[in-house]
Amino acid sequence: MAVDTPSQSVAKAAGDDVARGPRRGTGSRRAPKRSLATHWYAWAMVAPVVIVIAVIIGYPLVRGLYLSLTDANERNVARTIGVNEIPASYEFVGLDNYTDALTGSQFLGTLGWTVVWTVSCVTLTFALGLVLANVLNRRIAGRSVYRMLLILPWAIPGFVSVFAWRFLYDERRGMLNQILSGLGMDAVPWLNDPLMAKFSVIAVNVWLGVPFMMVALLGGLQSIPGELYEAAEMDGANAWQRFRHITLPGLRSVSTTVVLLSTIWTFNMFPVIFLLTRGGPGEATQILVTQAYKFSFEISPRDFAQSSTWGVLILVLLMIFAAFYQRVLRKQGDVW
């Protein structure tokens, strides 16, 4: 009677498995069911939030996408006048709205200023936040008081801050022009001159955004081991070399996150522009999101299709930026 060697037994078992084919109900297939059965309570707690978010965000998104493919406006949408109900009469026009927006001068011109506004605000906010974070990371007298004062603009509601700045910018009664008048200088039309209005809205947005950037970067600075600075100082590295080779690499993970968030927030920063200048003077400070609002609520007849088109384009632009940003980070070895 022949007895199989161990290697022959293994080969035979492998051959039998191949002949029988893949087994049903493998561990990889049972994993989702096992996870659902084990963590059902967590899924049950998360489900209401997911449903609410899907309804609040999903429905308007789908509705806006549909309206962007029509010629809907105030005159042809369904509406009720007294006891009479007038049905909708708008028609499907396909991608005509997108073609008109992307080939017209209004969208491209507004996009150009929106990009300048976003880059300027994010750059200045990051630079000032980094400087203040480095200052507050040192052991100085009254550091807690300085931190509280610098965080104060972030604690005040945004619309309150914007109205306060609007009062400061007032050409006749504003504090800034009163100070200039006391110095024998002419009043500056802060919000009535196109160029000055652009500088003014950037200054307000930077003032509002610095506290968040400072707090985030300060947390990143405090996570960098102090031994690295001590070792670099002992090796003869000066302040700039320590900042370049220790501080900046140590802040990379925090910086990439706050820059992304700040870019998205600034790109869609509706309150500052709307409450301070309403896009004026003329259309000088109009950004994409305020122009989309204007289409839907200010012009007559209100153009819901054009407003939805601009809204979808804003979403697409931000998604493209986020994807490009993620790709750049991956090339640099960062995981996001």
C-alpha positions in Angstrom: 0.0 0.0 0.0 1.5 3.3 -1.1 1.6 6.2 1.3 1.7 9.8 0.0 4.5 12.0 1.1 3.5 15.3 2.8 4.2 17.3 -0.4 2.0 15.0 -2.4 -0.8 15.3 0.1 -0.6 19.1 -0.1 -0.7 19.1 -3.8 -3.6 16.7 -3.9 -5.6 18.8 -1.4 -4.8 21.9 -3.6 -6.0 20.0 -6.7 -9.2 19.0 -5.0 -9.9 22.7 -4.0 -9.3 23.8 -7.6 -11.6 21.1 -8.9 -14.4 22.1 -6.5 -14.0 25.8 -7.4 -14.2 28.7 -5.0 -16.0 28.1 -1.7 -19.2 29.9 -1.0 -19.6 32.1 1.9 -15.9 33.0 2.3 -14.8 35.3 5.1 -14.4 38.3 2.8 -18.1 38.0 1.7 -19.3 37.4 5.2 -17.4 40.4 6.6 -20.0 43.1 5.8 -22.8 41.0 7.3 -20.7 40.3 10.3 -19.8 44.0 10.7 -23.4 45.0 10.4 -24.5 42.4 13.0 -21.8 43.4 15.4 -22.0 47.2 15.0 -25.8 47.5 14.3 -26.2 49.9 17.2 -23.6 52.3 15.7 -25.3 52.1 12.3 -28.7 52.8 13.9 -27.4 55.9 15.6 -25.7 57.2 12.4 -28.7 56.4 10.1 -30.9 59.4 11.1 -28.1 61.9 10.6 -27.2 60.4 7.2 -30.9 60.5 6.1 -31.3 64.1 7.2 -28.2 65.2 5.5 -29.2 63.3 2.3 -32.5 65.1 2.3 -31.2 68.6 3.2 -28.3 68.5 0.8 -29.2 65.8 -1.8 -32.7 67.2 -2.8 -31.5 70.8 -3.3 -28.5 69.5 -5.3 -30.6 67.3 -7.6 -33.2 70.0 -7.9 -30.6 72.7 -8.7 -29.0 70.4 -11.3 -32.3 69.8 -13.0 -33.2 73.5 -13.0 -29.8 74.3 -14.6 -30.9 72.2 -17.6 -34.1 74.3 -18.1 -35.0 77.9 -18.8 -36.9 78.3 -15.5 -37.4 81.9 -14.3 -39.9 83.8 -12.2 -42.5 84.0 -15.1 -42.7 80.3 -16.1 -42.4 78.4 -12.8 -45.4 76.9 -11.0 -47.0 79.6 -8.8 -50.2 80.5 -7.0 -51.9 83.9 -7.5 -54.9 84.2 -5.2 -57.0 81.1 -5.7 -55.5 80.5 -9.1 -52.7 77.9 -9.5 -50.5 78.4 -12.6 -48.6 75.3 -13.7 -45.0 75.4 -14.7 -44.2 76.1 -18.3 -40.4 76.1 -18.5 -38.7 73.8 -20.9 -35.7 71.6 -21.0 -32.8 73.3 -22.8 -30.0 70.8 -22.1 -26.5 72.3 -21.7 -27.3 75.7 -23.2 -27.1 77.5 -19.8 -23.6 76.1 -19.2 -22.5 77.0 -22.7 -23.7 80.6 -22.3 -22.1 80.9 -18.9 -18.7 79.5 -19.9 -18.5 81.5 -23.2 -19.8 84.7 -21.7 -17.7 87.5 -20.3 -19.7 87.8 -17.0 -18.9 84.4 -15.6 -15.2 84.5 -16.6 -14.8 88.0 -15.3 -16.5 87.1 -12.0 -14.4 83.9 -11.8 -11.2 85.9 -12.2 -12.0 88.2 -9.3 -13.1 85.3 -7.2 -9.8 83.6 -7.7 -7.9 86.8 -6.9 -10.1 87.3 -3.8 -9.6 83.7 -2.6 -5.8 83.5 -3.2 -5.2 86.9 -1.6 -7.3 86.1 1.5 -5.9 82.6 2.0 -2.3 83.8 1.5 -2.6 86.7 3.9 -4.6 84.8 6.4 -2.1 81.9 6.5 0.9 84.3 6.7 -0.5 86.4 9.5 -1.8 83.3 11.3 1.6 81.7 11.1 3.4 84.8 12.5 1.0 85.2 15.4 1.1 81.5 16.2 4.9 81.6 16.4 4.7 84.7 18.6 2.1 83.1 21.0 4.1 79.9 21.1 6.8 81.7 23.0 6.8 82.3 26.7 5.9 86.0 26.8 4.2 88.0 29.5 0.4 88.2 29.1 0.3 85.4 26.5 -3.1 84.2 27.7 -4.6 87.7 27.3 -3.1 88.1 23.8 -4.6 84.7 22.8 -8.0 85.7 24.0 -7.9 89.1 22.2 -6.8 87.5 19.0 -9.5 84.9 19.1 -12.2 87.5 19.8 -12.9 88.2 16.1 -13.7 84.5 15.6 -16.1 84.5 18.6 -18.2 87.4 17.3 -20.9 86.5 14.8 -19.8 87.2 11.3 -22.6 89.6 10.4 -21.9 91.7 13.5 -18.2 92.1 12.5 -19.1 93.0 9.0 -21.6 95.7 10.1 -18.9 97.1 12.5 -16.4 97.3 9.6 -19.0 98.9 7.4 -19.4 101.6 10.0 -15.7 102.1 10.1 -15.5 102.3 6.3 -18.3 105.0 6.1 -17.0 107.8 4.0 -18.6 110.6 6.0 -18.9 109.3 9.6 -16.5 106.4 9.6 -13.8 106.3 12.2 -11.1 105.6 9.6 -11.8 108.8 7.6 -12.2 110.7 10.9 -8.6 109.7 11.8 -7.4 110.7 8.3 -9.2 114.0 8.6 -7.5 114.6 12.0 -4.2 114.0 10.3 -5.0 116.5 7.6 -5.7 114.0 4.9 -8.6 113.6 2.5 -11.4 111.1 3.1 -11.0 107.8 1.3 -14.0 106.2 -0.5 -13.4 102.8 1.0 -16.5 101.2 -0.4 -17.4 103.5 -3.3 -14.2 103.2 -5.3 -13.8 99.8 -7.2 -10.1 99.3 -6.3 -10.5 100.5 -2.7 -13.6 98.3 -2.2 -11.6 95.2 -3.2 -8.9 96.0 -0.7 -11.5 96.7 1.9 -13.4 93.4 1.6 -10.1 91.5 1.5 -9.0 93.2 4.7 -12.3 92.3 6.5 -12.2 88.7 5.5 -8.5 88.4 6.5 -9.4 89.9 9.9 -12.2 87.3 10.3 -10.0 84.4 9.2 -6.8 85.0 11.1 -8.0 83.6 14.4 -9.0 80.2 13.0 -5.7 80.0 11.2 -3.7 81.1 14.2 -5.4 78.6 16.6 -4.9 75.7 14.1 -1.2 76.5 13.5 -0.6 77.1 17.2 -1.8 73.6 17.9 0.5 72.3 15.2 3.5 74.2 16.7 2.8 72.8 20.2 2.9 69.3 18.8 6.5 69.7 17.5 9.0 68.2 20.0 11.1 70.9 21.6 14.1 68.6 21.6 14.4 69.2 17.8 14.9 72.9 18.3 17.4 72.3 21.1 19.4 69.9 19.0 19.3 72.2 16.0 20.5 75.2 18.1 23.3 73.1 19.5 24.4 72.2 15.9 24.6 76.0 15.1 21.3 76.4 13.1 20.1 80.0 13.1 16.4 81.0 13.6 15.6 80.9 9.8 17.1 77.5 9.4 15.2 76.1 12.4 12.0 77.6 11.0 12.6 76.2 7.5 13.8 72.7 8.4 11.8 72.0 11.6 8.8 74.3 11.9 7.5 74.2 8.3 7.8 70.4 7.9 6.2 69.9 11.4 3.3 72.1 10.3 2.8 70.4 6.9 -0.2 68.1 7.9 -2.0 71.0 9.7 -1.2 73.5 7.0 -2.6 71.3 4.2 -5.9 70.9 6.0 -6.4 74.5 7.0 -5.4 75.8 3.6 -8.0 73.5 2.0 -10.7 74.6 4.4 -9.9 78.2 4.1 -9.9 78.1 0.3 -13.4 76.5 0.2 -14.8 78.9 2.8 -13.3 82.0 1.2 -14.4 80.9 -2.3 -18.0 80.8 -1.0 -17.7 83.7 1.5 -21.1 85.2 0.9 -21.7 87.3 4.1 -18.6 89.6 3.8 -19.3 90.6 0.2 -23.0 90.8 0.4 -23.3 92.7 3.7 -20.3 95.0 3.0 -20.7 96.0 -0.6 -23.5 93.8 -2.1 -21.1 93.2 -5.0 -20.5 96.9 -5.7 -19.6 99.4 -6.6 -21.1 98.2 -9.8 -19.9 94.6 -10.1 -16.4 95.3 -8.8 -16.5 93.0 -5.8 -19.1 90.5 -7.1 -17.9 86.9 -6.6 -19.5 83.8 -8.0 -21.7 82.9 -5.0 -23.1 86.5 -4.6 -23.8 86.7 -8.4 -25.7 83.4 -8.2 -27.7 84.8 -5.3 -28.4 88.0 -7.4 -29.8 85.9 -10.3 -32.2 84.2 -8.0 -33.4 87.0 -5.7 -32.5 90.5 -7.0 -32.9 90.8 -10.7 -36.3 90.9 -12.4 -37.5 88.4 -13.6 -35.6 86.2 -11.2 -33.5 83.7 -13.3 -33.6 80.4 -11.4 -32.0 78.4 -14.2 -29.0 80.8 -14.4 -28.6 80.8 -10.7 -28.6 77.0 -10.5 -26.1 76.8 -13.4 -23.7 79.1 -11.5 -24.2 77.0 -8.4 -23.4 73.8 -10.1 -20.3 75.3 -11.7 -19.1 76.5 -8.3 -19.5 73.0 -7.0 -17.6 71.5 -10.0 -14.8 74.1 -9.6 -14.3 73.3 -5.9 -14.4 69.5 -6.6 -11.7 69.9 -9.3 -9.6 72.0 -6.9 -10.0 69.4 -4.1 -9.0 66.6 -6.5 -6.0 68.5 -7.7 -5.0 69.4 -4.2 -5.2 65.8 -3.1 -3.1 64.7 -6.0 -0.4 67.2 -5.2 -0.3 66.1 -1.6 0.0 62.4 -2.6 3.0 63.3 -4.8 4.6 65.0 -1.8 4.0 61.9 0.3 1.2 63.3 2.4 -1.9 61.3 3.0 -5.2 63.1 2.9 
